[in-house]
Amino acid sequence: MNLNYVVKLCLMLILVGFFTATGFCASSYDRELIVKDKLRADQVESVFKKLMSAYEDEDARGFLDLVSDERFRQDYMTFTDALYSDFRNYEIRQVDYWIDRVVSDHIKQFLYVKWEKRYEDLDSMEQRTTRGYSRFLFDEIDGKYLLVELAGNPLFGGSLPEWLEEMPPIAGQEVVQQTPEIPIQPGATCDGQHLSLCDGSNCSSNGGYWYAGTCNTVPAGQPDLAITVIDVQYTSSDGTVYYEIENSGTTPSTACQVAATYPTLSGAPATASDSVSPLAVGEIRSGSLYLPNYYYSGGGDAAITIDSTHVVSESNESNNTANF
């Protein structure tokens, strides 16, 4: 047999063996990463379930045992105050949640959750429902995962305004419109091309929107309150209308009022009203109005309305009235 042929054959066999081994190792390594990420995701989900259980049980100590005070990316003391504030101000009835996904960078884990919280406000005795979509960041510390950051809608700590200010939104909760930066020429003044040089006195007159201490090219987010009649109960001399208000807008609402107009036994129209405290984004508030001397004629002759004059820049007022 030709010696050169034998040498070439040996080299080919060595190369084939090398690439086969390399491919196997790479594939094995990839599979190992996938398995590890799945195990980490399971660990994070387990920790989150423990957080939810502690929150529903109003167990602050058990909850904070699952939070890293050293690596917490926001103000840990503010979050602690917010957690205790919830337990002082709310009676937590039930929290339903649906884990959307866990995103891994092989060490830290981002967990995305859709949720609905039902609770009673102990100050107003109102039954409330709040919905949201939140992101929680977990980091592995001494072999176990702990919570180190929260973003999105406030599932935890929503009763404390200082904490709400620290909660950054996540993708999909706000519309961000980028405008190309225009170089500021020496001597430039406030105008439509240099809104950053405007202040509260001249922003709107130059086509801008003044909020958050600056002149912006797009308007601020707005609340959107909608009212729905849930039930009407009546006797021969009075009645009560039960309703729900939902804020489906992009920002919290200010305080407002609800007012009902209805016919009375004497045939004259009458009104009844009540105040409504601010609603968070996604919050649903239940309430009722007592209607003295209410005359029920089959329904549809009375109406309950959100007083939109007390809602700053509401985006849609067509859903502010419901007949009953």
N, C-alpha and C positions, 0 to 999 in steps of 0.2 A: 504494500500500500504506500502511496506517495506520502512522504513525511510532511510536506506542506499541508496536504489535505487533512492529515491527522491533527496538526496544530490548529488549523482553522476550525475544525469540528470541535475541539476542546474549548477553544475560545467562545464559540457560539453557545455551547452548553453552559459555560460559566456565566455569560451574559443573561441567558434566559433564566437561569436560577436566581441571579441577582435581582432582576426586575420583578420576578414572581414573588420573591421574598419581600422586596420593597413594597409592592402593591398590597400584599397580605398585611404587612405591618401597618401601612397607612389606613387600610380598611379597618383593621382591628382597633387602631387608635381612635378613628372616627366613631366606631361603635361604642367604645369605652366612654367618650365624651357624651354621647347621646344618653347612655345609661345613667351617667353621673348627673346630667342635667335633669333627667326625669326624677331621680331620687331627691335632688335638691328642690325641685318644684313640689314634690309631695311633702317634703319637710316644711316648706313655706306655707302651703295650704293648711297643714296641720296647725302651725303656729297661728295663722289668721283665724282659724276656727276657735282656738283657745281665746284669742283676743275678743272675738264676738261673744263667746260664752261669758267671759268676765264682764264685758260691757253690759250685757242684758241682765246679769246678776248684780250689777252696780258694785262690782268687786274691784275697787281702784287699785289696791295693792297687787292683786293677781294680774291685773291688766298691765301695770307698770313693770312688773317682773319680766314682761315680754318686750320691753322697750329699752333700747340702749341709751343711757343718759350720757355716756362719754362720746358716742359717735353720732348722736342725734343731730341732723343737719339744720334743724330749725331751733327756735328758742325752747329748750326743754322745760323750763319753768312755766312759760306761758302755756305750753301744751298740758302740763300737769294741772295748772289752774283751770284750764278749759275742761278737762276731764271731770274734775271735782265739781265744776260749775254745772255740767250736765246732770250729775247725780243730785245736786241740790235743787235744781230748777225743774227737772223732768222726772216723771214716772215712766220708765221705759216699759212699754207693753210688749212689743215684738219687733224684731229686725229680721227681715228676709233678705237674702243676698244670693247673687249668682256670680261665681268666679268666671270671668271672661277668658283670661289667659295669664300665663306666667312667662315673662320674658327674661332670659338669663344672659349674663355676660361671663358665665362660668364661675363667678364668685358671688356677686350681688344679684338679687332677684327682684324684678318688678312684678307686682301682682295687681291686676286690673279687676275691679269688682263693680257690678251694678247692684244697687241696694234700694230697699224701701223700709223706712223706719216709722213705726207708729208709737206715739207717746202722748202723755198728758202734761200740759204746762201747769205746774203747781201754783203759779201766781194767778193766772187767769182761769184755771180749771178747764181750759179748752182742749179738746181732743185733736191732735194734729197728725198729719202724715207727711213725711218728707221723702223724696226720691232723689237719687243721685248716681253718679259714676265717678269712682275714685281710683287713685293709683297709690300703692303702698310699696315702699322700698325696704327690703330686708337685707341685712349683711350677716355673714357668718362670723361669729365671735366665740372663741373657745369651744368650737365644735357644735354650736347651735345657732339658729337664725333668730335675730332680734329686729324689731322695727326701728328704722333710722330716719324715715322721711314719709310725709303724707302730702298728697296733692289732689286737686280736683274739688268736688263737693264735700263739705264737712260731715262725714258720717259720725266722727267723734269730735266733741268739743264745740259744736255749732252754737251753743248758748253764750259763748264768750266772744264779743266783738273783736277783742285784740287778737284772738286766734284766727278769726276769719280773715283778718288783714294779712296774716302770714301764709295763708293757703294759696299757693299758686294754682292757676287753672292747668288743665291738661289738654292735649290736642282734641279738638272737637267741641270744647266748651266755650270757645270764644273765636270770633272771626278776626284774624290779623291781616290787615291790608298794608302791604309794603309800597311805599312811594319812593322813587329815586331821589337820592339826596341831591339838593341843588347847592352848589358852592356859594357861600356867602361872600359877596364882594365887599371890599372896604367901603364903609359909608352906607351900607344897605340899611333899610328901615323896614318896619312891619308892613307887609303887603301879601297878596295872594301867593307870591313865590317865596316868601320868607316868613312863614307862619311861626317858626320857632322864635322869631324876634318879637312876636305879639304878646300882649298880656290880656288880663280879663276885661279891660276897657275897650280894646280894639280888635279882639280876636274875631268875634262874630261878624263885625262889619267888613272884614276882609275875607269872608267865606270859610272861616275856621270854626271849630267847636271847642269851647273852653271847658275842660274838666281835668281832674287829677293834677292841677297846678300847672298845666301847659296848654298851648293852643294846638289842637289836633286837626288832621285832614279828614277824619271820619267821625261820625257822631258816636257818643258813648252807647254802650248796651242799655237796653230798656227792659223794665218789667212788663209783663202781660198778664193781667188778672182776668180770670173768667169765673162767672158764678153759675151754679147749677142748683136747682131746687130738688131736694132729695125726698121730702115728704111734706104733707100739709095735714094737720089735725085740727078739728074744729068741733065746737059744741053749738048749742043754740044761742050762746051769748059771746063767744070769743073764739080765737084760733091761734095756732102757732105754725110758722113756716120754718122748716129745717133746710139748711143749705150748705153747700161747700164752695170754697173759693180756692182756686189753684193759680199759682204763679208759674206760668210756662215760659216766661221771658228769660233773658240772659243775665239780669242783675236783680238783687233783692228789691222789693217794693218799699215805699215809705208807708207810714200808717195811713189808713183811709177809713171810710164809713160805708155801711150798707144801710139802705133805706127801702122800706116797703110801702107802697101805696095800695089801698084796698077799700072796697065799699063797706059801709057800716049798716047796722040795722035801721038807722034812720034814713038811709039813702044818701047821706053826705059822704064824700071821700075823706079818708084819714091816712095818716102816715105813722110809721114807727121806724126807729133807726137805732143803730148801735155802732160803736167804734171797733176797728179791726187793727191790731198791731202789725208791724211789718212782717212780710212773708219772705222767706228765703227762696232761692231759685229751686223750683221743683216742689215746693211745699204745698200741701193741701190742708186747708183749715176748715173744720166743721163748726157750725154755729146755728143759732135759732133766733127768731124774732117773735115776741108775743104781740098778738093783734087784738086788743080789746074791742068789743062790739063788732067783731068781724061777721059779715054776712056772706055766707057761702052760697053761690048761685050755680054751681056746677063746674067751676074752675075756669081759668083763663081771663078773669076780669080783674085780677090783681097782678102786681109786678114787684119784683125785688131787684134793686139796682146797686151796683158799686158806684159810690160817689167819686167819679174820676177826677174831680177838681182837687182831690187830696192825694192823687197819684202823680208823681212827677214824670212827665214825658212817657206815658204809657204807650206801647207800640201799637196796640189794637184795642179800641173801645167798643167794637161791635159785639163783643161777647160779655158786656158788662151788665146785661139785663136778662132776666128770665121771668116768664109769666107763670102764674099758678092759679 
